[in-house]
Amino acid sequence: MKRTLKFSAIALFAVVVLWACGSAGGAKEVGEKFLTAFAKGDIEGAKKFATKDAQTSLDMVASTAEAKKANPDKIEIGEIKEEGDKATLSYKENGADKTLELVKEGGEWKAAWTKGSPDLGLDKAMDEVGDAMGAAVDSLAGDSAAGE
């Protein structure tokens, strides 16, 4: 009987430990992990802490990730304000004050933003991507006109 009780206690303890380790954490922890990964250009890492919509936006800015890997942003995490299923994390990116919105998705905190969000510096990144695409289209149009 004692052996069964000990085994049950150990099994319960293991389940609790595994459950706790599997949790992504509170809003501040999730926001910090998201920002740290994004600042380093780790798009796949950032996607682990992003909403489904934000994951799509991250895919769109993946081309700028290489530049961030070479020159990562400096992130300083500030205060978090939670209101129900929403939270706002204050932080500094390269010395500039910014905020990151978080929401609960499936019971876990996730970073919620869209491409071009000025608070993640993505507006500049998307402008650069847009400029590059525009130049490529102009180049193709020029080549096409020259071939006529």
C-alpha beads as a LAMMPS data file, in Angstrom:
LAMMPS data file: protein, C-alpha beads

148 atoms
147 bonds

1 atom types
1 bond types

-500.0 500.0 xlo xhi
-500.0 500.0 ylo yhi
-500.0 500.0 zlo zhi

Masses

1 110.0

Atoms # bond

1 1 1 0.000 0.000 0.000
2 1 1 2.805 2.415 0.905
3 1 1 4.561 1.600 -2.334
4 1 1 1.434 2.449 -4.360
5 1 1 0.992 5.699 -2.451
6 1 1 4.630 6.683 -3.056
7 1 1 4.339 5.857 -6.746
8 1 1 1.138 7.912 -7.018
9 1 1 2.760 10.874 -5.271
10 1 1 5.802 10.731 -7.566
11 1 1 3.609 10.454 -10.660
12 1 1 1.489 13.425 -9.543
13 1 1 4.620 15.483 -8.877
14 1 1 5.995 14.639 -12.344
15 1 1 2.736 15.669 -14.011
16 1 1 2.721 19.001 -12.154
17 1 1 6.359 19.714 -13.059
18 1 1 5.823 18.860 -16.725
19 1 1 2.670 20.966 -16.857
20 1 1 4.459 23.960 -15.326
21 1 1 7.386 23.655 -17.738
22 1 1 5.076 23.493 -20.730
23 1 1 3.414 26.818 -19.957
24 1 1 4.699 29.781 -21.964
25 1 1 4.432 32.021 -18.893
26 1 1 2.851 35.302 -17.967
27 1 1 2.279 38.243 -20.300
28 1 1 5.565 39.947 -19.411
29 1 1 7.610 36.772 -19.909
30 1 1 5.954 36.052 -23.266
31 1 1 6.455 39.644 -24.408
32 1 1 10.115 39.557 -23.410
33 1 1 10.716 36.267 -25.234
34 1 1 8.947 37.552 -28.350
35 1 1 10.867 40.851 -28.405
36 1 1 14.214 39.181 -27.711
37 1 1 13.744 36.696 -30.550
38 1 1 12.528 39.371 -32.957
39 1 1 15.363 41.758 -32.067
40 1 1 17.873 39.034 -32.962
41 1 1 16.138 38.246 -36.260
42 1 1 14.921 34.871 -34.956
43 1 1 11.575 34.857 -36.770
44 1 1 10.831 31.198 -35.980
45 1 1 11.569 31.849 -32.300
46 1 1 9.338 34.932 -32.265
47 1 1 6.493 32.989 -33.904
48 1 1 6.354 30.669 -30.872
49 1 1 5.129 33.628 -28.805
50 1 1 2.913 35.315 -31.419
51 1 1 -0.792 35.105 -32.233
52 1 1 -1.795 33.272 -35.399
53 1 1 -2.323 36.601 -37.195
54 1 1 1.053 37.883 -36.006
55 1 1 2.745 34.696 -37.252
56 1 1 1.522 35.525 -40.760
57 1 1 2.962 39.030 -40.431
58 1 1 6.259 37.593 -39.211
59 1 1 6.452 35.443 -42.330
60 1 1 6.114 38.616 -44.402
61 1 1 9.097 40.299 -42.727
62 1 1 11.333 37.236 -42.695
63 1 1 13.479 38.772 -45.435
64 1 1 14.647 41.475 -43.007
65 1 1 15.695 38.912 -40.406
66 1 1 19.204 38.517 -41.822
67 1 1 19.890 42.230 -41.292
68 1 1 18.702 41.975 -37.684
69 1 1 20.935 38.948 -37.087
70 1 1 23.940 41.006 -38.189
71 1 1 22.896 44.063 -36.145
72 1 1 20.446 43.053 -33.370
73 1 1 18.328 45.673 -31.649
74 1 1 18.932 46.436 -27.973
75 1 1 15.771 45.684 -25.983
76 1 1 15.072 46.807 -22.395
77 1 1 11.872 45.405 -20.887
78 1 1 9.752 47.758 -18.777
79 1 1 6.422 47.466 -16.984
80 1 1 3.396 45.383 -17.944
81 1 1 -0.249 46.420 -17.555
82 1 1 -2.737 43.548 -17.636
83 1 1 -6.481 44.034 -18.065
84 1 1 -8.306 40.729 -18.342
85 1 1 -7.249 38.968 -21.554
86 1 1 -5.211 41.944 -22.809
87 1 1 -1.883 43.399 -21.715
88 1 1 0.483 46.168 -22.765
89 1 1 4.227 45.792 -22.266
90 1 1 6.385 48.929 -22.203
91 1 1 9.944 48.537 -23.440
92 1 1 12.809 50.404 -25.061
93 1 1 14.223 49.467 -28.446
94 1 1 17.608 51.063 -29.055
95 1 1 16.668 53.723 -26.467
96 1 1 13.257 54.603 -27.972
97 1 1 10.111 54.038 -25.867
98 1 1 7.794 51.428 -27.395
99 1 1 4.845 49.230 -26.426
100 1 1 3.818 45.695 -27.331
101 1 1 0.221 44.504 -27.133
102 1 1 -0.426 40.980 -25.867
103 1 1 -3.640 38.928 -25.811
104 1 1 -4.661 35.552 -24.486
105 1 1 -5.080 33.041 -27.284
106 1 1 -6.081 29.512 -26.336
107 1 1 -5.512 30.396 -22.677
108 1 1 -1.874 31.487 -23.239
109 1 1 -0.401 34.954 -23.620
110 1 1 0.709 35.804 -27.170
111 1 1 2.213 38.926 -28.774
112 1 1 -0.390 40.646 -30.983
113 1 1 0.821 42.963 -33.733
114 1 1 0.655 43.381 -37.485
115 1 1 3.287 44.071 -40.091
116 1 1 4.230 47.702 -40.186
117 1 1 3.641 48.170 -36.479
118 1 1 5.603 51.315 -35.656
119 1 1 6.378 50.049 -32.173
120 1 1 8.481 47.149 -33.465
121 1 1 10.332 49.158 -36.082
122 1 1 8.633 47.087 -38.761
123 1 1 7.370 50.170 -40.591
124 1 1 10.949 50.911 -41.676
125 1 1 11.591 47.254 -42.553
126 1 1 8.431 47.033 -44.648
127 1 1 9.279 50.323 -46.392
128 1 1 12.660 48.850 -47.328
129 1 1 11.032 45.673 -48.646
130 1 1 8.482 47.755 -50.585
131 1 1 11.227 49.939 -52.063
132 1 1 13.198 46.868 -53.134
133 1 1 10.125 45.308 -54.740
134 1 1 9.299 48.587 -56.486
135 1 1 12.825 48.823 -57.864
136 1 1 12.616 45.231 -59.108
137 1 1 9.295 45.910 -60.863
138 1 1 10.689 49.102 -62.409
139 1 1 13.734 47.182 -63.592
140 1 1 11.576 44.480 -65.161
141 1 1 9.381 47.092 -66.809
142 1 1 12.474 48.816 -68.183
143 1 1 13.843 45.534 -69.534
144 1 1 10.495 44.744 -71.125
145 1 1 10.276 48.160 -72.797
146 1 1 13.844 47.887 -74.076
147 1 1 13.109 44.494 -75.619
148 1 1 10.175 45.800 -77.703

Bonds

1 1 1 2
2 1 2 3
3 1 3 4
4 1 4 5
5 1 5 6
6 1 6 7
7 1 7 8
8 1 8 9
9 1 9 10
10 1 10 11
11 1 11 12
12 1 12 13
13 1 13 14
14 1 14 15
15 1 15 16
16 1 16 17
17 1 17 18
18 1 18 19
19 1 19 20
20 1 20 21
21 1 21 22
22 1 22 23
23 1 23 24
24 1 24 25
25 1 25 26
26 1 26 27
27 1 27 28
28 1 28 29
29 1 29 30
30 1 30 31
31 1 31 32
32 1 32 33
33 1 33 34
34 1 34 35
35 1 35 36
36 1 36 37
37 1 37 38
38 1 38 39
39 1 39 40
40 1 40 41
41 1 41 42
42 1 42 43
43 1 43 44
44 1 44 45
45 1 45 46
46 1 46 47
47 1 47 48
48 1 48 49
49 1 49 50
50 1 50 51
51 1 51 52
52 1 52 53
53 1 53 54
54 1 54 55
55 1 55 56
56 1 56 57
57 1 57 58
58 1 58 59
59 1 59 60
60 1 60 61
61 1 61 62
62 1 62 63
63 1 63 64
64 1 64 65
65 1 65 66
66 1 66 67
67 1 67 68
68 1 68 69
69 1 69 70
70 1 70 71
71 1 71 72
72 1 72 73
73 1 73 74
74 1 74 75
75 1 75 76
76 1 76 77
77 1 77 78
78 1 78 79
79 1 79 80
80 1 80 81
81 1 81 82
82 1 82 83
83 1 83 84
84 1 84 85
85 1 85 86
86 1 86 87
87 1 87 88
88 1 88 89
89 1 89 90
90 1 90 91
91 1 91 92
92 1 92 93
93 1 93 94
94 1 94 95
95 1 95 96
96 1 96 97
97 1 97 98
98 1 98 99
99 1 99 100
100 1 100 101
101 1 101 102
102 1 102 103
103 1 103 104
104 1 104 105
105 1 105 106
106 1 106 107
107 1 107 108
108 1 108 109
109 1 109 110
110 1 110 111
111 1 111 112
112 1 112 113
113 1 113 114
114 1 114 115
115 1 115 116
116 1 116 117
117 1 117 118
118 1 118 119
119 1 119 120
120 1 120 121
121 1 121 122
122 1 122 123
123 1 123 124
124 1 124 125
125 1 125 126
126 1 126 127
127 1 127 128
128 1 128 129
129 1 129 130
130 1 130 131
131 1 131 132
132 1 132 133
133 1 133 134
134 1 134 135
135 1 135 136
136 1 136 137
137 1 137 138
138 1 138 139
139 1 139 140
140 1 140 141
141 1 141 142
142 1 142 143
143 1 143 144
144 1 144 145
145 1 145 146
146 1 146 147
147 1 147 148
